[in-house]
């Protein structure tokens, strides 16, 4: 049974169709989309179908069957290895391998191929084909068959299981030169293509088409018409093609057909995007060739990039089957190359900066002798390298953030730059006003270039001339830094409050950057100020009473003279001293003085009573231990009555305890 009989759908009762789902653990499209290898050899198959879901198929074995064509593999464009030997294929269908752009290995030996021109015409576009097997076919018996195949398919490395040598390639090139010279005497039938239109008519149709595209471009951009969104509603398989009826419906819906002046323009537009496509038929009837409209090509010609609907970068069979794995690999490779280039550039910059730093400090072999012991120009003016870099940034901000040495700056701009330098802890020795007058020669100059300003302030690499104006810098005092930092912190708080009050729809970028920069300047200034540890000042009782909100807050007066109280030598002097004079020196007056004197007297009396009790207890203990009883034992001191048991653990019979 031939492939024409299968396509026309005549008698299919004897057709043995391929069942690719039988090679899967589960019959589902999910497993089909992940399948890469499939073996369907030796099953007496006569037709191929149901391969639409196998988008990732790379290796396919359909050998030792009874196939007559490759119809049914139109959607499997990722096939790299196709083993179709020992079948009944007599001719290769028109563009049967055109979609298999990655095909590397093809075995067609043991078939019935007898038309060498047909095979060469179909395999010539296969740029990745390297291994080809055609032996045991009638065409392999033709004269100079091997030289012809090697000459026509230059990318082949192996033909009929034999590697192609350089000697064979040279012979093939010589043969192809002779073959080209004999092309006029070829007995093969040549195709004569008759043009559809005359040259004048073709030119007219091309001009009409270009006019239509310009009109479509203008309207789709002005009204932001995303054509692809309308077309994809009718293209469920995302093939980029729709029927002609749906094509005109979408153009009517978007009012683009109003731009077409007559039926001739409609015919030109339809003829430009009309293509023939093999569509899988319903049932067991193979494929049907239909005429569809290639709307994706129309969108490429008409829509600008900003309103295009591009497919996802990640390949997914259900959304974008036209994106190949090769495209994904290429995108990944380009991304890795960009990252590697950035890393190499950063490494190069770091090495350059290290070499420059070594040269400036005298550590370079090339510049060490010349620059050893010399200061940088910014250091001669009283700036550090960091502050000089920030000064260059401030000057560049007046030219859009770019280094433009020819930029002319006015007196107000120069004065603003000098004021901003106080945020970095430095100020001109002449002051802001004096430095501004010196830069502009007392008002005789109206502007100054950015290069001259950098040279005068010490931010340039080399001096322009020995007579150029020089502005020297001095560090701000600690008091000035503290005052400026306090003001900046206040400004930062105000900006932050304004930032928090803004709504989600407001543009907060500029305010956020200003708040952050102000906070950074304030923190830098405050960090330079050396803080001394704060020693708590002595607070007199009178000040404590005055600061207290209520008199009830002052309950106990502190020990007024702790050091004197600890000195044994001055106990008697303190006892005899007049406490009213000592307390008056601390700031107490009137009622507060009398209360303090009374409390101090009570404290003295209480301490004296405690001392007397201790001395009496010591005296009694010494007396009791010194008088022995009749038997010569120490006298026992009765602590509790004999009738009372006393505390727990004591002898209840005696109620006495021995002391000493």
C-alpha positions as CSV (number, residue, x, y, z in Angstrom):
1,X,0.0,0.0,0.0
2,X,1.5,3.3,-1.0
3,X,1.6,6.6,1.0
4,X,-0.9,8.1,-1.5
5,X,-3.5,5.5,-0.6
6,X,-3.0,6.1,3.1
7,X,-3.4,9.9,2.7
8,X,-6.4,9.6,0.5
9,X,-8.0,7.4,3.2
10,X,-9.3,4.6,0.8
11,X,-9.2,1.2,2.4
12,X,-7.4,1.3,5.8
13,X,-8.5,-2.0,7.2
14,X,-5.1,-3.6,6.5
15,X,-3.1,-0.6,7.8
16,X,-1.0,-1.3,10.9
17,X,-0.7,2.0,12.7
18,X,2.1,2.8,15.1
19,X,1.2,3.1,18.8
20,X,3.9,5.3,20.4
21,X,2.1,5.4,23.7
22,X,2.8,1.6,24.1
23,X,6.4,2.5,24.9
24,X,5.4,4.6,27.9
25,X,4.8,3.4,31.4
26,X,1.5,5.3,31.4
27,X,-0.5,6.5,28.4
28,X,-0.5,10.2,29.1
29,X,0.7,13.3,27.3
30,X,2.8,14.2,30.3
31,X,5.1,11.2,29.9
32,X,4.9,11.7,26.1
33,X,6.3,15.2,26.4
34,X,9.3,13.9,28.3
35,X,10.1,10.9,26.1
36,X,13.4,11.3,24.2
37,X,14.0,7.8,22.8
38,X,11.5,5.3,21.2
39,X,11.9,1.9,19.7
40,X,9.2,0.8,17.3
41,X,11.2,-1.6,15.1
42,X,10.0,-5.0,13.9
43,X,6.3,-4.4,14.4
44,X,5.1,-4.7,10.7
45,X,3.9,-1.0,10.8
46,X,2.5,0.5,7.7
47,X,1.6,4.0,8.9
48,X,2.7,6.5,11.6
49,X,0.4,8.6,13.7
50,X,-0.2,9.9,17.3
51,X,3.3,11.5,17.5
52,X,1.9,15.0,18.1
53,X,2.5,15.0,21.9
54,X,6.1,13.6,21.6
55,X,7.7,17.0,21.3
56,X,11.0,16.1,23.0
57,X,11.6,12.9,20.8
58,X,15.3,12.9,19.7
59,X,16.0,9.2,18.8
60,X,13.4,7.1,16.8
61,X,13.8,3.5,15.7
62,X,11.2,2.5,13.1
63,X,13.3,-0.1,11.3
64,X,12.2,-3.5,10.0
65,X,8.6,-2.4,9.2
66,X,6.6,-1.9,6.1
67,X,6.5,1.9,6.0
68,X,6.2,3.7,2.7
69,X,6.6,7.3,3.9
70,X,7.4,9.5,6.9
71,X,3.9,11.1,7.2
72,X,3.0,11.5,10.8
73,X,6.3,12.9,12.1
74,X,5.6,16.6,11.1
75,X,5.5,17.8,14.7
76,X,8.7,16.0,15.9
77,X,11.2,18.6,14.9
78,X,13.8,17.7,17.6
79,X,14.7,14.3,16.1
80,X,18.5,13.9,15.8
81,X,18.7,10.2,15.0
82,X,16.2,8.4,12.7
83,X,16.7,4.7,12.0
84,X,14.3,3.7,9.1
85,X,16.2,0.9,7.4
86,X,14.6,-2.3,6.1
87,X,11.3,-0.7,5.1
88,X,9.4,-0.2,1.8
89,X,10.1,3.5,1.2
90,X,10.4,4.1,-2.6
91,X,10.5,7.9,-2.7
92,X,11.0,10.7,-0.2
93,X,8.0,13.0,0.2
94,X,8.3,16.7,-0.6
95,X,10.1,18.4,2.3
96,X,9.6,15.4,4.5
97,X,12.8,16.2,6.5
98,X,12.6,20.1,6.3
99,X,11.3,20.4,9.9
100,X,14.0,18.1,11.3
101,X,16.7,20.7,11.4
102,X,18.8,18.8,14.1
103,X,18.9,15.5,12.2
104,X,22.4,14.0,12.5
105,X,22.0,10.3,11.7
106,X,19.7,8.8,9.0
107,X,19.6,5.2,8.0
108,X,17.6,4.3,4.9
109,X,19.4,1.2,3.8
110,X,17.4,-1.8,2.7
111,X,14.5,0.2,1.2
112,X,13.3,0.7,-2.4
113,X,14.7,4.2,-3.1
114,X,15.5,4.4,-6.9
115,X,15.5,8.2,-7.6
116,X,18.9,9.6,-6.7
117,X,17.8,13.2,-7.6
118,X,14.9,13.0,-5.3
119,X,17.0,11.9,-2.4
120,X,19.7,14.6,-3.0
121,X,17.0,17.3,-3.3
122,X,15.4,16.3,0.0
123,X,18.7,15.9,1.9
124,X,20.6,18.9,0.6
125,X,19.1,21.4,3.1
126,X,20.1,19.1,6.1
127,X,23.1,21.0,7.3
128,X,23.6,18.9,10.4
129,X,23.4,15.5,8.7
130,X,26.7,13.7,9.2
131,X,25.9,9.9,9.1
132,X,23.9,8.5,6.1
133,X,23.2,5.0,5.0
134,X,21.7,4.2,1.6
135,X,23.2,0.9,0.6
136,X,20.9,-2.0,-0.5
137,X,18.8,0.5,-2.5
138,X,18.5,0.6,-6.3
139,X,20.0,4.1,-6.4
140,X,23.2,2.9,-4.8
141,X,23.9,1.0,-8.1
142,X,24.1,4.2,-10.2
143,X,27.5,5.3,-11.6
144,X,29.6,7.6,-9.4
145,X,26.9,7.3,-6.7
146,X,29.3,7.8,-3.8
147,X,31.2,10.7,-5.4
148,X,27.9,12.4,-6.2
149,X,26.6,12.0,-2.6
150,X,29.8,13.3,-1.1
151,X,29.9,16.3,-3.5
152,X,26.3,17.2,-2.9
153,X,26.2,16.7,0.9
154,X,29.4,18.4,2.1
155,X,28.7,17.9,5.8
156,X,28.7,14.1,5.6
157,X,31.4,12.4,7.6
158,X,30.2,8.8,7.0
159,X,28.4,7.3,4.1
160,X,27.2,3.7,4.0
161,X,29.2,2.8,7.2
162,X,32.5,4.0,5.7
163,X,34.2,7.2,6.8
164,X,34.7,9.8,4.1
165,X,38.4,10.5,3.5
166,X,40.0,13.7,2.3
167,X,41.0,11.9,-0.9
168,X,37.4,11.1,-1.6
169,X,36.4,14.7,-1.0
170,X,39.0,15.9,-3.5
171,X,37.7,13.4,-6.0
172,X,34.1,14.5,-5.3
173,X,35.0,18.1,-5.9
174,X,36.6,17.3,-9.3
175,X,33.6,15.2,-10.2
176,X,31.1,17.9,-9.3
177,X,33.0,20.4,-11.6
178,X,32.6,17.9,-14.5
179,X,29.0,17.2,-13.5
180,X,28.1,20.9,-13.5
181,X,29.7,21.3,-17.0
182,X,27.5,18.5,-18.2
183,X,24.3,19.8,-16.6
184,X,22.9,20.8,-20.0
185,X,23.1,17.2,-21.2
186,X,21.3,15.8,-18.1
187,X,18.5,13.3,-19.0
188,X,16.6,14.1,-15.8
189,X,13.4,16.0,-16.2
190,X,13.8,19.7,-15.1
191,X,11.0,21.6,-13.4
192,X,10.0,24.7,-15.3
193,X,8.6,27.4,-13.0
194,X,6.2,29.8,-14.8
195,X,5.8,33.1,-12.9
196,X,2.3,33.9,-11.8
197,X,2.5,37.6,-12.7
198,X,4.3,39.7,-15.1
199,X,7.2,41.9,-13.9
200,X,5.0,45.0,-14.1
201,X,2.2,43.3,-12.1
202,X,4.7,41.9,-9.5
203,X,6.1,45.4,-9.0
204,X,2.6,46.9,-8.6
205,X,1.6,44.2,-6.1
206,X,4.8,44.8,-4.1
207,X,4.2,48.5,-3.9
208,X,0.6,48.0,-2.8
209,X,1.7,45.5,-0.1
210,X,4.3,48.0,1.2
211,X,1.7,50.7,1.4
212,X,-0.7,48.4,3.3
213,X,2.0,47.5,5.8
214,X,2.8,51.2,6.5
215,X,-0.8,52.0,7.1
216,X,-1.1,49.0,9.5
217,X,2.1,50.0,11.3
218,X,0.8,53.5,11.9
219,X,-2.6,52.5,13.3
220,X,-1.4,49.6,15.4
221,X,1.2,51.8,17.1
222,X,-1.1,54.8,17.6
223,X,-3.9,52.7,19.1
224,X,-1.6,50.1,20.7
225,X,-3.4,47.2,18.9
226,X,-1.8,43.9,20.1
227,X,-2.8,41.7,17.1
228,X,-1.3,38.5,18.5
229,X,-3.6,38.6,21.5
230,X,-6.6,38.4,19.2
231,X,-5.1,35.8,16.9
232,X,-4.0,33.4,19.7
233,X,-7.6,33.1,20.8
234,X,-8.2,31.1,17.6
235,X,-4.8,29.3,17.6
236,X,-5.1,26.8,20.4
237,X,-1.9,24.9,19.3
238,X,0.2,28.0,19.0
239,X,1.2,27.2,15.5
240,X,1.2,30.8,14.3
241,X,-1.5,30.1,11.7
242,X,-5.3,30.4,11.5
243,X,-7.9,29.9,8.9
244,X,-8.6,32.6,6.4
245,X,-12.1,33.2,7.8
246,X,-10.6,33.8,11.3
247,X,-7.9,36.0,9.8
248,X,-10.4,38.4,8.3
249,X,-12.6,38.3,11.5
250,X,-9.7,39.5,13.6
251,X,-8.8,42.3,11.1
252,X,-12.5,43.3,11.1
253,X,-12.6,43.3,14.9
254,X,-9.5,45.5,15.2
255,X,-10.9,47.9,12.4
256,X,-7.8,47.3,10.2
257,X,-9.9,46.2,7.2
258,X,-11.1,49.9,7.0
259,X,-7.6,50.7,5.8
260,X,-8.0,48.5,2.7
261,X,-9.3,50.6,-0.2
262,X,-10.5,47.9,-2.5
263,X,-10.7,44.1,-3.2
264,X,-7.3,44.2,-4.9
265,X,-5.6,45.2,-1.7
266,X,-7.4,42.4,0.2
267,X,-6.2,39.9,-2.5
268,X,-2.6,41.2,-2.2
269,X,-2.6,40.9,1.6
270,X,-4.2,37.4,1.6
271,X,-1.8,36.2,-1.1
272,X,1.2,37.4,0.9
273,X,0.4,35.4,4.1
274,X,-1.4,32.4,2.6
275,X,0.5,29.1,3.2
276,X,-0.1,25.4,2.7
277,X,0.0,23.2,5.8
278,X,-0.4,19.5,6.5
279,X,-3.0,19.2,9.3
280,X,-3.6,15.8,11.1
281,X,-7.0,14.5,10.0
282,X,-9.7,13.2,12.3
283,X,-9.8,9.4,12.3
284,X,-7.5,7.1,10.4
285,X,-7.1,9.1,7.2
286,X,-3.5,10.5,7.6
287,X,-3.0,14.2,6.9
288,X,-5.0,16.8,5.0
289,X,-3.3,19.8,3.3
290,X,-5.0,23.1,4.1
291,X,-4.5,26.7,3.2
292,X,-4.0,28.8,6.3
293,X,-3.0,32.4,7.0
294,X,0.4,32.9,8.6
295,X,-0.6,35.6,11.1
296,X,2.7,35.5,13.0
297,X,4.5,36.7,10.0
298,X,2.0,39.6,9.6
299,X,2.6,40.6,13.3
300,X,6.4,40.5,12.7
301,X,6.0,42.9,9.7
302,X,3.4,45.2,11.2
303,X,3.9,45.4,15.0
304,X,6.6,47.3,16.7
305,X,8.7,45.4,19.3
306,X,7.1,47.1,22.3
307,X,3.6,45.7,21.5
308,X,4.7,42.3,20.3
309,X,3.6,39.2,22.3
310,X,6.8,37.1,22.5
311,X,6.7,33.5,23.6
312,X,8.2,32.4,26.9
313,X,11.9,32.0,27.1
314,X,11.4,28.6,28.8
315,X,10.3,26.0,26.4
316,X,7.0,24.4,27.2
317,X,5.3,22.1,24.6
318,X,1.8,23.3,25.5
319,X,2.5,27.0,25.0
320,X,5.4,27.5,22.6
321,X,6.3,24.4,20.6
322,X,8.1,26.4,18.0
323,X,11.0,27.2,20.4
324,X,13.7,24.6,20.1
325,X,16.1,23.2,22.7
326,X,18.9,24.6,20.5
327,X,17.5,28.1,21.0
328,X,17.3,27.6,24.8
329,X,20.9,26.3,24.8
330,X,22.1,29.2,22.8
331,X,20.3,31.7,25.1
332,X,21.9,30.0,28.1
333,X,25.3,30.1,26.5
334,X,25.0,33.8,25.6
335,X,24.0,34.6,29.2
336,X,27.0,32.7,30.6
337,X,29.3,34.5,28.2
338,X,28.0,37.8,29.3
339,X,28.5,36.9,33.0
340,X,32.0,35.7,32.3
341,X,32.8,38.9,30.4
342,X,31.6,41.0,33.3
343,X,33.7,39.0,35.8
344,X,36.8,39.3,33.6
345,X,36.2,43.0,33.3
346,X,35.9,43.4,37.1
347,X,39.1,41.4,37.6
348,X,40.9,43.6,35.1
349,X,39.7,46.7,36.8
350,X,40.7,45.5,40.3
351,X,44.2,44.6,38.9
352,X,44.5,48.0,37.3
353,X,43.5,49.8,40.6
354,X,46.0,47.7,42.6
355,X,48.8,48.6,40.1
356,X,47.8,52.3,40.3
357,X,47.8,52.2,44.1
358,X,51.2,50.5,44.1
359,X,52.5,53.1,41.7
360,X,51.2,55.9,43.8
361,X,52.9,54.5,47.0
362,X,56.2,53.8,45.3
363,X,55.7,50.1,45.1
364,X,55.6,49.8,41.3
365,X,58.6,48.7,39.4
366,X,57.8,51.2,36.6
367,X,56.7,54.2,38.5
368,X,58.2,53.5,41.9
369,X,61.4,55.6,41.5
370,X,59.5,58.5,40.1
371,X,56.6,58.6,42.5
372,X,58.2,57.4,45.7
373,X,57.8,59.9,48.5
374,X,55.5,62.2,46.5
375,X,52.1,63.2,47.6
376,X,49.0,63.0,45.4
377,X,47.8,66.4,44.3
378,X,44.6,66.1,46.4
379,X,46.8,65.6,49.5
380,X,48.7,68.7,48.8
381,X,45.4,70.6,48.8
382,X,44.3,69.0,52.1
383,X,41.9,66.3,50.7
384,X,42.0,62.5,50.9
385,X,41.5,60.3,47.8
386,X,38.0,59.5,48.9
387,X,36.9,63.1,49.3
388,X,38.6,64.0,46.0
389,X,36.5,61.3,44.3
390,X,33.3,62.6,45.9
391,X,34.2,66.1,44.8
392,X,34.5,64.9,41.2
393,X,31.1,63.2,41.5
394,X,29.5,66.5,42.8
395,X,31.0,68.4,39.9
396,X,29.8,65.8,37.4
397,X,26.3,66.0,38.8
398,X,25.9,69.4,37.0
399,X,26.5,67.6,33.7
400,X,24.0,64.8,34.1
401,X,26.4,62.5,36.0
402,X,28.9,62.3,33.1
403,X,32.4,63.5,33.1
404,X,32.4,66.6,30.9
405,X,35.5,68.8,31.5
406,X,34.2,71.4,29.1
407,X,31.1,72.1,31.1
408,X,30.8,75.7,32.1
409,X,29.8,76.3,35.7
410,X,28.4,79.6,37.1
411,X,29.4,81.3,40.3
412,X,26.3,80.0,42.1
413,X,27.0,76.5,41.0
414,X,30.6,76.7,42.2
415,X,29.5,78.1,45.6
416,X,27.0,75.3,45.9
417,X,29.8,72.8,45.3
418,X,32.0,74.4,48.0
419,X,29.1,74.3,50.5
420,X,28.4,70.6,49.8
421,X,32.0,69.7,50.7
422,X,31.3,70.5,54.3
423,X,29.2,67.3,54.4
424,X,32.6,65.4,54.1
425,X,34.2,67.3,57.0
426,X,36.3,69.9,55.1
427,X,35.9,73.6,54.2
428,X,38.0,76.0,52.2
429,X,40.7,77.8,54.2
430,X,39.5,81.1,52.7
431,X,35.9,80.3,53.5
432,X,33.1,79.7,50.9
433,X,32.7,83.3,49.9
434,X,36.5,84.0,49.8
435,X,37.1,80.8,47.7
436,X,34.3,81.7,45.3
437,X,35.7,85.2,44.8
438,X,39.2,83.8,44.2
439,X,37.9,81.3,41.6
440,X,36.1,84.0,39.7
441,X,38.8,86.6,40.2
442,X,36.6,88.9,42.2
443,X,33.7,88.8,39.7
444,X,35.7,89.5,36.5
445,X,34.8,86.0,35.3
446,X,31.3,84.8,34.8
447,X,31.9,81.1,34.4
448,X,34.6,78.5,34.9
449,X,35.1,75.1,33.2
450,X,34.8,71.9,35.1
451,X,38.4,71.0,34.4
452,X,39.7,74.4,35.8
453,X,37.5,73.9,38.9
454,X,38.9,70.4,39.5
455,X,42.4,71.7,39.1
456,X,41.9,74.6,41.5
457,X,40.2,72.4,44.2
458,X,42.8,69.6,43.9
459,X,40.7,66.9,42.3
460,X,42.6,66.7,38.9
461,X,45.4,64.3,38.1
462,X,47.9,67.0,37.1
463,X,48.1,70.8,37.2
464,X,47.1,72.7,34.2
465,X,49.7,75.4,34.7
466,X,51.9,76.7,37.6
467,X,49.9,80.0,37.7
468,X,46.5,78.4,38.1
469,X,44.5,79.3,41.2
470,X,44.8,76.8,44.2
471,X,42.2,76.4,46.9
472,X,43.3,74.7,50.0
473,X,41.1,72.9,52.5
474,X,41.0,72.5,56.2
475,X,39.1,70.0,58.4
476,X,36.1,71.2,60.3
477,X,36.3,71.6,64.0
478,X,34.5,69.1,66.3
479,X,32.0,71.8,67.3
480,X,31.3,72.6,63.6
481,X,30.9,68.9,62.7
482,X,28.5,68.3,65.7
483,X,26.4,71.4,64.7
484,X,26.3,70.4,61.0
485,X,25.5,66.8,61.9
486,X,22.6,67.8,64.1
487,X,21.2,70.0,61.4
488,X,21.5,67.2,58.8
489,X,19.9,64.7,61.2
490,X,17.0,67.1,61.6
491,X,16.6,67.4,57.9
492,X,16.8,63.7,57.4
493,X,14.0,63.2,60.0
494,X,11.8,65.8,58.2
495,X,12.5,64.1,54.8
496,X,11.8,60.7,56.3
497,X,8.5,61.9,57.8
498,X,7.5,63.3,54.3
499,X,8.5,60.0,52.7
500,X,6.3,58.0,55.1
501,X,3.3,60.2,54.4
502,X,3.5,59.6,50.6
503,X,1.0,57.3,49.0
504,X,1.7,54.1,47.0
505,X,1.0,55.9,43.7
506,X,3.5,58.7,44.4
507,X,7.0,58.7,42.9
508,X,9.2,58.3,46.0
509,X,12.5,57.6,44.2
510,X,13.9,61.1,44.3
511,X,12.8,61.7,47.9
512,X,14.2,58.4,49.0
513,X,17.6,59.1,47.5
514,X,17.7,62.5,49.1
515,X,16.7,61.1,52.5
516,X,19.3,58.4,52.3
517,X,22.1,60.7,51.2
518,X,21.3,63.2,54.0
519,X,21.4,60.5,56.6
520,X,24.7,59.2,55.2
521,X,26.3,62.6,55.4
522,X,25.1,63.2,59.0
523,X,26.3,59.8,60.1
524,X,29.7,60.4,58.6
525,X,30.1,63.7,60.4
526,X,28.9,62.3,63.7
527,X,31.3,59.3,63.4
528,X,34.3,61.7,63.1
529,X,33.5,63.4,66.4
530,X,35.3,61.9,69.4
531,X,32.9,61.5,72.3
532,X,34.2,61.7,75.9
533,X,32.5,59.4,78.4
534,X,29.8,61.4,80.2
535,X,30.4,61.7,83.9
536,X,27.2,62.2,85.8
537,X,27.2,65.6,87.5
538,X,26.7,65.9,91.2
539,X,23.1,66.9,92.1
540,X,22.5,68.7,95.3
541,X,19.4,67.7,97.4
542,X,17.9,71.2,96.7
543,X,18.3,70.6,92.9
544,X,16.7,67.2,93.2
545,X,13.8,68.6,95.1
546,X,13.3,71.4,92.6
547,X,13.5,69.0,89.6
548,X,11.0,66.6,91.3
549,X,7.4,67.1,90.1
550,X,6.0,66.3,93.6
551,X,7.5,66.5,97.1
552,X,6.4,62.9,97.6
553,X,9.1,61.8,95.0
554,X,11.8,62.8,97.5
555,X,11.4,60.2,100.3
556,X,14.9,59.5,101.7
557,X,17.9,61.8,101.6
558,X,21.1,60.2,100.4
559,X,24.1,59.7,102.6
560,X,25.5,63.3,102.3
561,X,29.1,62.6,103.3
562,X,29.9,58.9,102.6
563,X,33.6,59.3,102.6
564,X,33.8,61.2,105.9
565,X,31.5,58.6,107.5
566,X,33.9,55.8,106.6
567,X,37.0,57.5,108.1
568,X,37.5,56.4,111.7
569,X,39.7,59.3,112.6
570,X,37.0,61.9,112.0
571,X,34.1,60.1,113.7
572,X,34.4,62.2,116.8
573,X,34.7,65.4,114.8
574,X,31.6,64.6,112.9
575,X,29.7,63.7,116.1
576,X,30.6,67.1,117.6
577,X,30.1,69.1,114.4
578,X,27.2,71.3,113.7
579,X,25.3,69.5,110.9
580,X,23.2,72.5,110.1
581,X,26.3,74.3,108.7
582,X,27.3,71.2,106.6
583,X,23.8,70.8,105.2
584,X,23.5,74.5,104.5
585,X,26.6,74.3,102.3
586,X,24.7,71.7,100.2
587,X,22.0,74.3,99.3
588,X,19.3,73.4,101.9
589,X,17.3,76.2,103.4
590,X,14.4,76.8,105.7
591,X,12.1,73.8,106.3
592,X,14.2,71.5,104.2
593,X,17.3,72.3,106.3
594,X,15.5,71.6,109.6
595,X,14.1,68.3,108.3
596,X,17.6,67.2,107.2
597,X,19.2,68.1,110.5
598,X,16.4,66.3,112.5
599,X,16.8,63.1,110.4
600,X,20.6,63.2,110.7
601,X,20.4,63.6,114.5
602,X,18.0,60.6,114.7
603,X,20.4,58.6,112.6
604,X,23.3,59.5,114.9
605,X,21.3,58.5,118.1
606,X,20.3,55.2,116.5
607,X,23.8,54.4,115.5
608,X,25.0,55.2,119.1
609,X,22.3,52.9,120.6
610,X,23.4,50.1,118.3
611,X,27.0,50.5,119.3
612,X,26.1,50.4,123.0
613,X,24.1,47.2,122.6
614,X,27.0,45.5,120.8
615,X,29.4,46.5,123.5
616,X,27.1,45.3,126.3
617,X,26.6,41.9,124.6
618,X,30.4,41.5,124.2
619,X,30.9,42.3,127.9
620,X,28.4,39.8,129.1
621,X,29.8,37.0,126.9
622,X,33.3,37.7,128.2
623,X,32.0,37.5,131.8
624,X,30.1,34.3,131.4
625,X,33.1,32.5,129.7
626,X,35.6,33.6,132.3
627,X,33.7,32.1,135.5
628,X,34.1,28.2,135.8
629,X,31.5,26.0,137.7
630,X,32.2,23.7,140.6
631,X,33.3,20.8,138.4
632,X,35.7,22.9,136.4
633,X,33.5,23.0,133.3
634,X,32.4,26.2,131.5
635,X,29.2,27.6,132.8
636,X,26.2,27.0,130.6
637,X,24.0,29.8,129.6
638,X,20.3,29.0,129.9
639,X,18.6,30.3,126.8
640,X,15.1,28.8,127.2
641,X,13.2,27.5,130.3
642,X,13.7,23.8,131.1
643,X,10.0,23.2,130.7
644,X,10.0,24.5,127.1
645,X,11.4,22.2,124.4
646,X,13.1,25.1,122.7
647,X,13.8,25.3,118.9
648,X,13.8,22.1,116.8
649,X,17.0,20.1,117.2
650,X,17.8,21.4,120.7
651,X,17.9,19.1,123.8
652,X,14.4,19.2,125.2
653,X,15.6,17.8,128.6
654,X,18.0,20.6,129.4
655,X,17.1,23.4,127.0
656,X,20.7,24.6,127.4
657,X,23.4,25.1,124.7
658,X,27.1,25.3,125.3
659,X,28.7,28.6,124.1
660,X,32.4,28.3,123.2
